[in-house]
Amino acid sequence: MSEKTIMLVCAAGMSTSLLVSKMQKAAEEKGIDAKIFATSASDADAKIESEHPDILMLGPQVGYMLDDFKNRVSIPVEVINMQDYGMMNGPKVLDQALSIID
């Protein structure tokens, strides 16, 4: 299995950094080769260009951008489950992303 690139998008890119580290840890524990990073909504387009993610995961606070992203990118775009996001449940969010890309 090749490396999966998962991009998280939130309003400022800050709140998701903790979630990124928890997802990365969960991926390592499962032996999954994943590159997971967060970016702000304003920087998302540049990151899509440079990083070529396999999936875009939107924080609940930018969930309203779902259709906009879906119309512009050719990769899956998903809103992170609000409860998992609130609990910073890295393994659950990782599973959500992987179940869509695989």
C-alpha positions in Angstrom: 0.0 0.0 0.0 1.4 3.4 -1.0 1.6 6.4 1.3 -1.8 8.1 1.9 -1.8 11.8 2.1 -4.5 13.2 4.3 -5.1 17.0 4.4 -7.1 18.5 7.2 -8.6 22.0 6.6 -9.8 24.2 9.4 -10.4 27.9 9.9 -6.9 28.8 11.0 -5.0 25.6 10.9 -4.4 25.6 14.7 -7.0 23.4 16.3 -6.4 20.6 13.9 -2.7 20.3 14.7 -3.4 18.2 17.8 -5.8 16.0 15.8 -3.0 15.5 13.2 -0.6 14.2 15.7 -3.2 11.8 17.2 -4.0 10.6 13.7 -0.3 10.2 12.8 0.2 8.1 16.0 -2.8 5.9 15.2 -1.5 5.4 11.6 1.9 4.4 13.0 0.3 1.9 15.5 -1.6 0.3 12.6 1.5 0.2 10.3 -0.1 2.6 7.8 2.2 4.8 5.8 0.4 8.2 6.0 1.3 11.8 5.6 -1.2 13.8 7.6 -1.1 17.6 7.8 -3.4 20.5 8.6 -3.7 23.8 6.8 -6.0 26.9 7.0 -8.9 27.2 4.6 -7.2 30.2 3.0 -4.1 28.2 2.2 -5.9 25.1 1.1 -5.6 25.6 -2.6 -1.9 26.1 -2.6 -1.4 23.0 -0.4 -3.6 20.9 -2.7 -1.4 22.0 -5.6 1.9 21.2 -3.8 1.0 18.2 -1.7 -1.5 16.3 -3.9 -3.5 14.8 -1.0 -5.6 11.7 -1.5 -8.4 13.2 0.6 -9.5 16.5 2.1 -11.0 16.4 5.6 -12.8 19.6 6.6 -13.0 20.6 10.3 -16.7 21.0 11.3 -16.2 24.8 11.5 -15.5 25.0 7.8 -18.0 22.3 6.8 -20.0 24.9 4.9 -17.1 24.8 2.3 -17.8 21.2 1.4 -19.6 21.9 -1.9 -17.2 24.5 -2.9 -14.2 22.1 -2.5 -16.1 19.2 -4.1 -16.7 21.4 -7.2 -13.1 22.4 -7.5 -11.0 19.3 -6.6 -11.0 15.8 -8.1 -10.3 14.0 -4.7 -12.8 13.0 -2.0 -13.8 15.8 0.4 -15.4 14.9 3.7 -16.4 16.8 6.8 -14.9 15.4 10.0 -17.5 13.9 12.3 -18.2 16.7 14.9 -18.1 14.4 17.9 -14.8 12.8 16.8 -13.4 16.3 16.1 -14.5 17.6 19.5 -13.0 14.6 21.3 -9.8 14.8 19.1 -10.4 11.1 18.3 -7.4 10.6 15.9 -8.0 6.9 15.3 -11.6 7.4 14.4 -10.9 10.3 12.0 -8.1 8.3 10.4 -10.5 5.4 9.9 -13.0 7.8 8.4 -10.5 9.0 5.9 -9.0 5.6 5.0 -12.5 4.1 4.5 -13.1 6.7 1.8 -9.7 6.5 0.0 -9.5 2.7 0.0 
